């Protein structure tokens, strides 16, 4: 016999009310980063040099701009999920835990936006 | 205060340190290291967007001994976290939990990460 309400069982969100979203988000972004990360490392190694002109030309190509933006977006999302767990594990005081989680979220969104903005600026030739 | 007469359940320090424990800690450590690395990646992109002057200053900064050591560290973190991430995905399917399998995959991940890092810096330089 289960003591759980039928509605709770149907919703399947568990006691944290988030269900398995965090877990799935981490796995799926991890798989995406496997592909995007290897693409980035391989492309980076194949650059003939790291001079400004060559790097800007590489970032500015449409496909590269899109893949780099996806890499930055997915990596910051994956990192946000991971750092969240680290904070929840080690910061015990309620107040500082909430503040750390909010600061981490702000920082991750900031890094994602500034990275993509820089890529777009190069790509659109501003 | 705890009564020393009472038996304690065995804790971390009582066990011989297994390789799987090192990998578990390294997975978290490399993840946090790369969270900081993302800021440097962003700085690289912003400097490139800002023009060759800023970009050259960034490259000069990362070409110092400390900069290079950090980059080697981040590249190891990348390969390690990637390989161990795949190990985790295999575990998610319910496979590979036997002690011998877990130890073998641990060494495989560690060797792969070190080899990939070495290869990257041999090719890259």
HADDOCK unambig.tbl for C-alpha pairs under 7 A between the chains (distance, minus, plus):
assign (segid A and resid 34 and name CA) (segid B and resid 82 and name CA) 6.42 0.50 0.50
assign (segid A and resid 45 and name CA) (segid B and resid 124 and name CA) 5.79 0.50 0.50
assign (segid A and resid 52 and name CA) (segid B and resid 48 and name CA) 6.67 0.50 0.50
assign (segid A and resid 52 and name CA) (segid B and resid 52 and name CA) 5.60 0.50 0.50
assign (segid A and resid 52 and name CA) (segid B and resid 55 and name CA) 6.56 0.50 0.50
assign (segid A and resid 56 and name CA) (segid B and resid 48 and name CA) 6.52 0.50 0.50
assign (segid A and resid 79 and name CA) (segid B and resid 35 and name CA) 5.73 0.50 0.50
assign (segid A and resid 83 and name CA) (segid B and resid 32 and name CA) 6.77 0.50 0.50
assign (segid A and resid 111 and name CA) (segid B and resid 39 and name CA) 6.36 0.50 0.50
assign (segid A and resid 111 and name CA) (segid B and resid 42 and name CA) 6.44 0.50 0.50
assign (segid A and resid 114 and name CA) (segid B and resid 42 and name CA) 6.85 0.50 0.50
assign (segid A and resid 115 and name CA) (segid B and resid 42 and name CA) 4.84 0.50 0.50
assign (segid A and resid 115 and name CA) (segid B and resid 45 and name CA) 6.25 0.50 0.50
assign (segid A and resid 115 and name CA) (segid B and resid 46 and name CA) 6.83 0.50 0.50
assign (segid A and resid 118 and name CA) (segid B and resid 45 and name CA) 5.75 0.50 0.50
assign (segid A and resid 118 and name CA) (segid B and resid 46 and name CA) 5.12 0.50 0.50
assign (segid A and resid 118 and name CA) (segid B and resid 49 and name CA) 5.54 0.50 0.50
assign (segid A and resid 119 and name CA) (segid B and resid 45 and name CA) 6.61 0.50 0.50
assign (segid A and resid 121 and name CA) (segid B and resid 49 and name CA) 6.36 0.50 0.50
assign (segid A and resid 122 and name CA) (segid B and resid 49 and name CA) 5.51 0.50 0.50
